[in-house]
């Protein structure tokens, strides 16, 4: 049993763990630079954490992100077509107003 305790004490020294009393343990973690620390994608997105140089993402999250981007691109294309139709409608209405104005003036 004492060899196990010695093992734990060695690991605790490496992990910066300090025993305040037999029942209380305290430790501290070294602060890492945000840019060098890898960031979990979902934590970054949902918790508003700032991303580091490396962002970690599971395959399922990557697939979901890819599907979402594909759907957004399709929606963007559809809305662009509607926007183009509305622009054509506005130009047509302006032309009709000009023609009506000219007809009313007798020109």
N, CA, C and O atoms as a MOPAC input file, in Angstrom:
PM7 MOZYME 1SCF
protein

 N      0.82400 1    -1.19900 1     0.00000 1
 C      0.00000 1     0.00000 1     0.00000 1
 C      0.85900 1     1.25000 1     0.00000 1
 O      0.50100 1     2.24400 1    -0.63000 1
 N      1.98800 1     1.21600 1     0.69700 1
 C      2.83300 1     2.40600 1     0.77400 1
 C      3.46500 1     2.72000 1    -0.57700 1
 O      3.72100 1     3.88600 1    -0.87700 1
 N      3.72200 1     1.69800 1    -1.40300 1
 C      4.28700 1     1.97000 1    -2.72600 1
 C      3.28100 1     2.73100 1    -3.59300 1
 O      3.66100 1     3.58300 1    -4.39700 1
 N      2.01100 1     2.41900 1    -3.42200 1
 C      0.97300 1     3.13500 1    -4.15700 1
 C      0.89700 1     4.58800 1    -3.70400 1
 O      0.72900 1     5.48600 1    -4.52900 1
 N      1.01800 1     4.82300 1    -2.41000 1
 C      1.00500 1     6.18400 1    -1.87100 1
 C      2.20900 1     6.95900 1    -2.39000 1
 O      2.09100 1     8.13100 1    -2.74900 1
 N      3.37100 1     6.30300 1    -2.43000 1
 C      4.56700 1     6.95800 1    -2.97000 1
 C      4.37100 1     7.31000 1    -4.44400 1
 O      4.76000 1     8.38500 1    -4.90100 1
 N      3.75900 1     6.37800 1    -5.17500 1
 C      3.46900 1     6.63200 1    -6.58400 1
 C      2.56800 1     7.85700 1    -6.74000 1
 O      2.82400 1     8.72300 1    -7.57600 1
 N      1.52300 1     7.91800 1    -5.93700 1
 C      0.60700 1     9.05900 1    -6.00200 1
 C      1.29600 1    10.36300 1    -5.62400 1
 O      1.02500 1    11.40500 1    -6.22000 1
 N      2.17800 1    10.31200 1    -4.64400 1
 C      2.90300 1    11.52100 1    -4.24200 1
 C      3.81800 1    12.01000 1    -5.36300 1
 O      3.92900 1    13.21500 1    -5.59000 1
 N      4.47300 1    11.08300 1    -6.06300 1
 C      5.32900 1    11.47900 1    -7.18500 1
 C      4.50000 1    12.10700 1    -8.30200 1
 O      4.88000 1    13.12800 1    -8.87400 1
 N      3.37600 1    11.48900 1    -8.59900 1
 C      2.49400 1    12.04400 1    -9.63100 1
 C      1.94800 1    13.40100 1    -9.20200 1
 O      1.79500 1    14.30100 1   -10.02800 1
 N      1.65900 1    13.54600 1    -7.93200 1
 C      1.13400 1    14.81500 1    -7.42700 1
 C      2.16800 1    15.92300 1    -7.54400 1
 O      1.82000 1    17.06600 1    -7.84100 1
 N      3.43300 1    15.59900 1    -7.31400 1
 C      4.48800 1    16.61300 1    -7.45300 1
 C      4.59200 1    17.08500 1    -8.89200 1
 O      4.79600 1    18.27200 1    -9.14700 1
 N      4.45400 1    16.16500 1    -9.82900 1
 C      4.51700 1    16.53200 1   -11.24700 1
 C      3.29200 1    17.33900 1   -11.67000 1
 O      3.38200 1    18.19700 1   -12.54800 1
 N      2.16200 1    17.06500 1   -11.05400 1
 C      0.91200 1    17.72700 1   -11.43400 1
 C      0.63000 1    18.96500 1   -10.60400 1
 O     -0.45600 1    19.53400 1   -10.71200 1
 N      1.56500 1    19.39700 1    -9.78600 1
 C      1.41400 1    20.59100 1    -8.95200 1
 C      0.24600 1    20.46900 1    -7.97300 1
 O     -0.48700 1    21.42900 1    -7.73900 1
 N      0.08700 1    19.27000 1    -7.40700 1
 C     -0.96300 1    19.04500 1    -6.41600 1
 C     -0.35200 1    19.19100 1    -5.03300 1
 O      0.72700 1    18.66300 1    -4.76400 1
 N     -1.03300 1    19.90000 1    -4.16900 1
 C     -0.55900 1    20.09000 1    -2.79700 1
 C     -1.64100 1    19.59800 1    -1.83900 1
 O     -2.83200 1    19.84300 1    -2.03400 1
 N     -1.18900 1    18.89300 1    -0.79700 1
 C     -2.10900 1    18.39300 1     0.20700 1
 C     -2.13300 1    19.37100 1     1.37400 1
 O     -1.12500 1    19.55100 1     2.05700 1
 N     -3.28400 1    20.00300 1     1.60400 1
 C     -3.41100 1    20.93200 1     2.73000 1
 C     -3.61000 1    20.16600 1     4.02900 1
 O     -3.09400 1    20.55000 1     5.07800 1
 N     -4.34700 1    19.10200 1     3.94500 1
 C     -4.56200 1    18.21200 1     5.08300 1
 C     -4.85400 1    16.83400 1     4.48500 1
 O     -4.94700 1    16.70200 1     3.26500 1
 N     -4.99600 1    15.82400 1     5.31300 1
 C     -5.24900 1    14.49700 1     4.74400 1
 C     -6.51900 1    14.42300 1     3.88500 1
 O     -6.62500 1    13.56400 1     3.01000 1
 N     -7.47100 1    15.31300 1     4.13100 1
 C     -8.72100 1    15.25000 1     3.38100 1
 C     -8.89000 1    16.38300 1     2.37200 1
 O     -9.85300 1    16.38300 1     1.60500 1
 N     -7.98000 1    17.33600 1     2.36000 1
 C     -8.10200 1    18.47100 1     1.45000 1
 C     -6.92400 1    18.50200 1     0.48800 1
 O     -5.76300 1    18.41200 1     0.88800 1
 N     -7.25300 1    18.63100 1    -0.77600 1
 C     -6.23900 1    18.65700 1    -1.82200 1
 C     -6.42400 1    19.93400 1    -2.63200 1
 O     -7.55000 1    20.33300 1    -2.93100 1
 N     -5.32700 1    20.56200 1    -2.97900 1
 C     -5.37900 1    21.75600 1    -3.82100 1
 C     -4.38100 1    21.59000 1    -4.95400 1
 O     -3.33200 1    20.97200 1    -4.77200 1
 N     -4.68800 1    22.12000 1    -6.09000 1
 C     -3.75600 1    22.08200 1    -7.21200 1
 C     -3.93900 1    23.32900 1    -8.04500 1
 O     -4.94500 1    24.03100 1    -7.94300 1
 N     -2.97000 1    23.58200 1    -8.84900 1
 C     -3.06500 1    24.71000 1    -9.76100 1
 C     -2.61300 1    24.24800 1   -11.14100 1
 O     -1.77200 1    23.36100 1   -11.28700 1
 N     -3.19500 1    24.87600 1   -12.12500 1
 C     -2.83100 1    24.56100 1   -13.49900 1
 C     -2.08500 1    25.75000 1   -14.06800 1
 O     -2.43500 1    26.90400 1   -13.82300 1
 N     -1.06900 1    25.44900 1   -14.81900 1
 C     -0.32500 1    26.52600 1   -15.44500 1
 C     -1.19200 1    27.16100 1   -16.52500 1
 O     -1.85900 1    26.47300 1   -17.29700 1
 N     -1.16500 1    28.47200 1   -16.55800 1
 C     -1.93200 1    29.16300 1   -17.57900 1
 C     -1.21200 1    29.02800 1   -18.90900 1
 O     -0.00700 1    29.25700 1   -19.01700 1
 N     -1.98000 1    28.65200 1   -19.91000 1
 C     -1.39800 1    28.53100 1   -21.24100 1
 C     -1.89200 1    29.68000 1   -22.09100 1
 O     -2.99100 1    30.19800 1   -21.89000 1
 N     -1.07700 1    30.06400 1   -23.02900 1
 C     -1.44600 1    31.13700 1   -23.93800 1
 C     -2.63500 1    30.67800 1   -24.77300 1
 O     -2.66700 1    29.54300 1   -25.24700 1
 N     -3.60400 1    31.55700 1   -24.94800 1
 C     -4.82000 1    31.19900 1   -25.67200 1
 C     -4.49800 1    30.80000 1   -27.10700 1
 O     -5.13200 1    29.89600 1   -27.65200 1
 N     -3.53300 1    31.45400 1   -27.71900 1
 C     -3.22200 1    31.15400 1   -29.11200 1
 C     -2.58900 1    29.78000 1   -29.28000 1
 O     -2.76900 1    29.14900 1   -30.32200 1
 N     -1.85700 1    29.30200 1   -28.28600 1
 C     -1.18900 1    28.01400 1   -28.42800 1
 C     -2.02500 1    26.86100 1   -27.89300 1
 O     -1.77600 1    25.70800 1   -28.24600 1
 N     -2.99800 1    27.14100 1   -27.06200 1
 C     -3.82100 1    26.07500 1   -26.48600 1
 C     -4.88200 1    25.64600 1   -27.49300 1
 O     -5.52700 1    26.49800 1   -28.10400 1
 N     -5.07600 1    24.33500 1   -27.67600 1
 C     -6.14100 1    23.90000 1   -28.57800 1
 C     -7.50700 1    24.21500 1   -27.97900 1
 O     -7.70000 1    24.12800 1   -26.76600 1
 N     -8.43800 1    24.57600 1   -28.83000 1
 C     -9.77200 1    24.96200 1   -28.39900 1
 C    -10.77600 1    23.94600 1   -28.92600 1
 O    -10.74900 1    23.60300 1   -30.10800 1
 N    -11.63900 1    23.47600 1   -28.07900 1
 C    -12.71700 1    22.59300 1   -28.50400 1
 C    -13.73000 1    23.43900 1   -29.26400 1
 O    -14.13500 1    24.49900 1   -28.78500 1
 N    -14.14500 1    22.98100 1   -30.44500 1
 C    -15.01400 1    23.77200 1   -31.31100 1
 C    -16.33900 1    24.11600 1   -30.64200 1
 O    -16.77600 1    25.26600 1   -30.67700 1
 N    -16.97900 1    23.12000 1   -30.03400 1
 C    -18.28800 1    23.37300 1   -29.42800 1
 C    -18.18300 1    24.31100 1   -28.23800 1
 O    -19.07100 1    25.13700 1   -28.02800 1
 N    -17.10800 1    24.20000 1   -27.45100 1
 C    -16.91100 1    25.13200 1   -26.33900 1
 C    -16.72100 1    26.54400 1   -26.86600 1
 O    -17.24800 1    27.50500 1   -26.30500 1
 N    -15.96200 1    26.65900 1   -27.94800 1
 C    -15.72100 1    27.96800 1   -28.53900 1
 C    -17.04200 1    28.56700 1   -29.02800 1
 O    -17.30300 1    29.75300 1   -28.83000 1
 N    -17.86200 1    27.74700 1   -29.66100 1
 C    -19.10200 1    28.23200 1   -30.25500 1
 C    -20.16000 1    28.54800 1   -29.20100 1
 O    -20.75500 1    29.62600 1   -29.22100 1
 N    -20.39500 1    27.62200 1   -28.28900 1
 C    -21.48500 1    27.78900 1   -27.33000 1
 C    -21.10700 1    28.60600 1   -26.10400 1
 O    -21.96000 1    29.29400 1   -25.54300 1
 N    -19.85900 1    28.54800 1   -25.67600 1
 C    -19.44700 1    29.27400 1   -24.47600 1
 C    -18.80300 1    30.61100 1   -24.79600 1
 O    -18.49500 1    31.38500 1   -23.89000 1
 N    -18.59700 1    30.88900 1   -26.07700 1
 C    -18.02400 1    32.16800 1   -26.47300 1
 C    -16.54700 1    32.29700 1   -26.16000 1
 O    -16.04000 1    33.40600 1   -25.99400 1
 N    -15.85000 1    31.16900 1   -26.07700 1
 C    -14.41400 1    31.22100 1   -25.81000 1
 C    -13.67300 1    31.69100 1   -27.05500 1
 O    -14.11700 1    31.45600 1   -28.17900 1
 N    -12.54600 1    32.35400 1   -26.84900 1
 C    -11.74200 1    32.79900 1   -27.97700 1
 C    -10.95000 1    31.61600 1   -28.51500 1
 O    -10.34300 1    30.88100 1   -27.73600 1
 N    -10.94300 1    31.41600 1   -29.83500 1
 C    -10.22000 1    30.27300 1   -30.38300 1
 C     -8.71700 1    30.48700 1   -30.36300 1
 O     -8.23100 1    31.60900 1   -30.50200 1
 N     -8.00000 1    29.40600 1   -30.19100 1
 C     -6.54600 1    29.44900 1   -30.27700 1
 C     -6.11900 1    29.18900 1   -31.71500 1
 O     -6.93400 1    29.26900 1   -32.63400 1
 N     -4.85700 1    28.88200 1   -31.90400 1
 C     -4.36500 1    28.56800 1   -33.24000 1
 C     -4.92600 1    27.24200 1   -33.74000 1
 O     -5.07300 1    27.04700 1   -34.94600 1
 N     -5.23700 1    26.34000 1   -32.83000 1
 C     -5.74300 1    25.02200 1   -33.18200 1
 C     -7.14300 1    24.84900 1   -32.61400 1
 O     -7.38100 1    25.11000 1   -31.43500 1
 N     -8.07200 1    24.40600 1   -33.46500 1
 C     -9.43600 1    24.13000 1   -33.02000 1
 C     -9.67900 1    22.64100 1   -33.20600 1
 O     -9.45200 1    22.09700 1   -34.28700 1
 N    -10.14000 1    21.98700 1   -32.15100 1
 C    -10.38100 1    20.54700 1   -32.17600 1
 C    -11.86000 1    20.30700 1   -32.45400 1
 O    -12.73400 1    20.94200 1   -31.86300 1
 N    -12.12000 1    19.36500 1   -33.37800 1
 C    -13.49600 1    19.08800 1   -33.76300 1
 C    -13.62000 1    17.59500 1   -34.06600 1
 O    -12.75800 1    17.01600 1   -34.72800 1
 N    -14.68600 1    16.98200 1   -33.58300 1
 C    -14.90100 1    15.56600 1   -33.87100 1
 C    -15.43800 1    15.41600 1   -35.29500 1
 O    -15.88400 1    16.38700 1   -35.90500 1
 N    -15.39000 1    14.19800 1   -35.81000 1
 C    -15.86900 1    13.95600 1   -37.17400 1
 C    -17.35300 1    14.26500 1   -37.30000 1
 O    -17.79000 1    14.82800 1   -38.30300 1
 N    -18.12500 1    13.90000 1   -36.28800 1
 C    -19.56600 1    14.15300 1   -36.35900 1
 C    -19.85300 1    15.65100 1   -36.35200 1
 O    -20.74900 1    16.11400 1   -37.05700 1
 N    -19.10300 1    16.40400 1   -35.56400 1
 C    -19.27600 1    17.85900 1   -35.54700 1
 C    -18.87800 1    18.45400 1   -36.88900 1
 O    -19.52800 1    19.37700 1   -37.37800 1
 N    -17.81300 1    17.93100 1   -37.48500 1
 C    -17.37700 1    18.42000 1   -38.79700 1
 C    -18.44100 1    18.13700 1   -39.85100 1
 O    -18.71000 1    18.98800 1   -40.69900 1
 N    -19.05300 1    16.94500 1   -39.80900 1
 C    -20.12100 1    16.62100 1   -40.76200 1
 C    -21.33000 1    17.51900 1   -40.56100 1
 O    -21.91500 1    18.00200 1   -41.53000 1
 N    -21.70600 1    17.74400 1   -39.31300 1
 C    -22.83600 1    18.63000 1   -39.03600 1
 C    -22.55600 1    20.04200 1   -39.53000 1
 O    -23.43400 1    20.69300 1   -40.09500 1
 N    -21.34200 1    20.51100 1   -39.31900 1
 C    -20.96400 1    21.84200 1   -39.78300 1
 C    -20.99600 1    21.90700 1   -41.30800 1
 O    -21.46300 1    22.89100 1   -41.88200 1
 N    -20.49900 1    20.85900 1   -41.96200 1
 C    -20.51100 1    20.81700 1   -43.42200 1
 C    -21.94400 1    20.80800 1   -43.95700 1
 O    -22.24900 1    21.52000 1   -44.91400 1
 N    -22.82700 1    20.00700 1   -43.34600 1
 C    -24.23000 1    19.97800 1   -43.76500 1
 C    -24.89400 1    21.33100 1   -43.55900 1
 O    -25.64400 1    21.79900 1   -44.41500 1
 N    -24.62000 1    21.94600 1   -42.44000 1
 C    -25.21000 1    23.26300 1   -42.14700 1
 C    -24.73700 1    24.30400 1   -43.15700 1
 O    -25.52700 1    25.12000 1   -43.63200 1
 N    -23.44300 1    24.27100 1   -43.48100 1
 C    -22.91600 1    25.20900 1   -44.47700 1
 C    -23.54700 1    24.97500 1   -45.84900 1
 O    -23.84700 1    25.92600 1   -46.57100 1
 N    -23.74600 1    23.70300 1   -46.20200 1
 C    -24.37200 1    23.38800 1   -47.48400 1
 C    -25.80300 1    23.92500 1   -47.52700 1
 O    -26.22100 1    24.50200 1   -48.53200 1
 N    -26.55400 1    23.73600 1   -46.43600 1
 C    -27.92500 1    24.25100 1   -46.37900 1
 C    -27.94600 1    25.77300 1   -46.43800 1
 O    -28.80900 1    26.36100 1   -47.09000 1
 N    -27.00100 1    26.41000 1   -45.76100 1
 C    -26.94200 1    27.87300 1   -45.79000 1
 C    -26.59200 1    28.38800 1   -47.18300 1
 O    -27.11200 1    29.41900 1   -47.60800 1
 N    -25.71500 1    27.67900 1   -47.89800 1
 C    -25.38600 1    28.07600 1   -49.26400 1
 C    -26.59600 1    27.94500 1   -50.17700 1
 O    -26.83400 1    28.80900 1   -51.02100 1
 N    -27.37200 1    26.85700 1   -50.01200 1
 C    -28.59100 1    26.68800 1   -50.80600 1
 C    -29.60000 1    27.79100 1   -50.50000 1
 O    -30.21300 1    28.34500 1   -51.41200 1
 N    -29.77000 1    28.10800 1   -49.22500 1
 C    -30.69200 1    29.17300 1   -48.84100 1
 C    -30.21700 1    30.51900 1   -49.37600 1
 O    -31.02700 1    31.33600 1   -49.81300 1
 N    -28.91800 1    30.75100 1   -49.34300 1
 C    -28.35300 1    31.98900 1   -49.86800 1
 C    -28.62500 1    32.10700 1   -51.37100 1
 O    -28.97200 1    33.18400 1   -51.85500 1
 N    -28.46800 1    31.00600 1   -52.10600 1
 C    -28.73600 1    31.00100 1   -53.54500 1
 C    -30.21000 1    31.29500 1   -53.81700 1
 O    -30.53700 1    32.07700 1   -54.70900 1
 N    -31.09800 1    30.66700 1   -53.04500 1
 C    -32.53900 1    30.88300 1   -53.21600 1
 C    -32.90600 1    32.33600 1   -52.92700 1
 O    -33.68100 1    32.93700 1   -53.67100 1
 N    -32.36000 1    32.89900 1   -51.86000 1
 C    -32.66000 1    34.29100 1   -51.51400 1
 C    -32.08400 1    35.26400 1   -52.53700 1
 O    -32.66500 1    36.32200 1   -52.77900 1
 N    -30.95200 1    34.91700 1   -53.14000 1
 C    -30.36800 1    35.76400 1   -54.18500 1
 C    -31.28500 1    35.79300 1   -55.40800 1
 O    -31.47300 1    36.84300 1   -56.02300 1
 N    -31.86000 1    34.62700 1   -55.76100 1
 C    -32.79800 1    34.57700 1   -56.88700 1
 C    -34.03300 1    35.42300 1   -56.60000 1
 O    -34.50900 1    36.14500 1   -57.47700 1
 N    -34.55300 1    35.33900 1   -55.38200 1
 C    -35.71100 1    36.16000 1   -55.00700 1
 C    -35.34300 1    37.63300 1   -55.05600 1
 O    -36.13400 1    38.45400 1   -55.52100 1
 N    -34.15200 1    37.97800 1   -54.58300 1
 C    -33.68800 1    39.36300 1   -54.60600 1
 C    -33.59600 1    39.87700 1   -56.04200 1
 O    -33.98100 1    41.01300 1   -56.31800 1
 N    -33.08600 1    39.04800 1   -56.96000 1
 C    -32.99700 1    39.44700 1   -58.36300 1
 C    -34.38400 1    39.66800 1   -58.96200 1
 O    -34.58500 1    40.61500 1   -59.72200 1
 N    -35.34500 1    38.80000 1   -58.62400 1
 C    -36.71900 1    38.97900 1   -59.11300 1
 C    -37.33200 1    40.27000 1   -58.57500 1
 O    -38.01200 1    40.98800 1   -59.30800 1
 N    -37.09500 1    40.56200 1   -57.30800 1
 C    -37.62900 1    41.79600 1   -56.72700 1
 C    -37.00100 1    43.03000 1   -57.37000 1
 O    -37.68700 1    44.03000 1   -57.58400 1
 N    -35.71500 1    42.97100 1   -57.67800 1
 C    -35.06100 1    44.08500 1   -58.37000 1
 C    -35.68300 1    44.30200 1   -59.74500 1
 O    -35.94200 1    45.43700 1   -60.14500 1
 N    -35.92300 1    43.19900 1   -60.47000 1
 C    -36.55700 1    43.30900 1   -61.78900 1
 C    -37.96000 1    43.88800 1   -61.65600 1
 O    -38.37700 1    44.69600 1   -62.48600 1
 N    -38.68700 1    43.48500 1   -60.62800 1
 C    -40.02800 1    44.03500 1   -60.39800 1
 C    -39.99000 1    45.52400 1   -60.11000 1
 O    -40.83200 1    46.26800 1   -60.61300 1
 N    -39.03600 1    45.97200 1   -59.31600 1
 C    -38.91100 1    47.40000 1   -59.00000 1
 C    -38.57600 1    48.18800 1   -60.25900 1
 O    -39.13500 1    49.26100 1   -60.48400 1
 N    -37.67100 1    47.66600 1   -61.08100 1
 C    -37.32500 1    48.35400 1   -62.33100 1
 C    -38.54700 1    48.43200 1   -63.24000 1
 O    -38.79000 1    49.46300 1   -63.86600 1
 N    -39.32000 1    47.34100 1   -63.31400 1
 C    -40.54900 1    47.35000 1   -64.11800 1
 C    -41.54500 1    48.37600 1   -63.60700 1
 O    -42.15300 1    49.08900 1   -64.40600 1
 N    -41.72700 1    48.47000 1   -62.29700 1
 C    -42.66000 1    49.45200 1   -61.73100 1
 C    -42.19100 1    50.88000 1   -61.99300 1
 O    -43.00800 1    51.75700 1   -62.27400 1
 N    -40.90200 1    51.11900 1   -61.90600 1
 C    -40.37400 1    52.46300 1   -62.18800 1
 C    -40.61800 1    52.81900 1   -63.65000 1
 O    -41.00500 1    53.94700 1   -63.95400 1
 N    -40.39400 1    51.86600 1   -64.56300 1
 C    -40.66300 1    52.12100 1   -65.98100 1
 C    -42.14400 1    52.40700 1   -66.21900 1
 O    -42.48600 1    53.29400 1   -67.00000 1
 N    -43.02200 1    51.66200 1   -65.55000 1
 C    -44.46800 1    51.91100 1   -65.69400 1
 C    -44.83000 1    53.29800 1   -65.18300 1
 O    -45.64400 1    53.98200 1   -65.80400 1
 N    -44.25100 1    53.73000 1   -64.07500 1
 C    -44.51800 1    55.06900 1   -63.54700 1
 C    -44.04400 1    56.15400 1   -64.51200 1
 O    -44.72800 1    57.15800 1   -64.70800 1
 N    -42.88600 1    55.95100 1   -65.10500 1
 C    -42.37300 1    56.92900 1   -66.07100 1
 C    -43.29300 1    57.00200 1   -67.28200 1
 O    -43.61800 1    58.09200 1   -67.75200 1
 N    -43.71700 1    55.84000 1   -67.79200 1
 C    -44.62400 1    55.81600 1   -68.95000 1
 C    -45.94500 1    56.47800 1   -68.58600 1
 O    -46.45000 1    57.28000 1   -69.37200 1
 N    -46.52100 1    56.17900 1   -67.44100 1
 C    -47.78300 1    56.80100 1   -67.02100 1
 C    -47.62500 1    58.30900 1   -66.87400 1
 O    -48.51700 1    59.06500 1   -67.25900 1
 N    -46.51800 1    58.74600 1   -66.33200 1
 C    -46.26600 1    60.17500 1   -66.17800 1
 C    -46.18100 1    60.85100 1   -67.54400 1
 O    -46.73200 1    61.93500 1   -67.73700 1
 N    -45.49000 1    60.21200 1   -68.49200 1
 C    -45.36700 1    60.78000 1   -69.83400 1
 C    -46.70300 1    60.78500 1   -70.56700 1
 O    -47.00800 1    61.74200 1   -71.27900 1
 N    -47.50400 1    59.73600 1   -70.40800 1
 C    -48.82100 1    59.67200 1   -71.05100 1
 C    -49.73600 1    60.72900 1   -70.45700 1
 O    -50.48400 1    61.36900 1   -71.19600 1
 N    -49.70300 1    60.92700 1   -69.17500 1
 C    -50.54800 1    61.92100 1   -68.52200 1
 C    -50.17000 1    63.32700 1   -68.97800 1
 O    -51.04800 1    64.17800 1   -69.12200 1
 N    -48.91200 1    63.58500 1   -69.20400 1
 C    -48.44600 1    64.89200 1   -69.66300 1
 C    -48.74900 1    65.09400 1   -71.14600 1
 O    -48.71600 1    66.21900 1   -71.64500 1
 N    -49.04100 1    64.00800 1   -71.83800 1
 C    -49.35500 1    64.10800 1   -73.25600 1
 C    -48.13000 1    64.13300 1   -74.14600 1
 O    -48.17400 1    64.66900 1   -75.25400 1
 N    -47.06800 1    63.57300 1   -73.68600 1
 C    -45.84200 1    63.57400 1   -74.49500 1
 C    -45.72200 1    62.29100 1   -75.26800 1
 O    -44.75600 1    62.10400 1   -76.00800 1

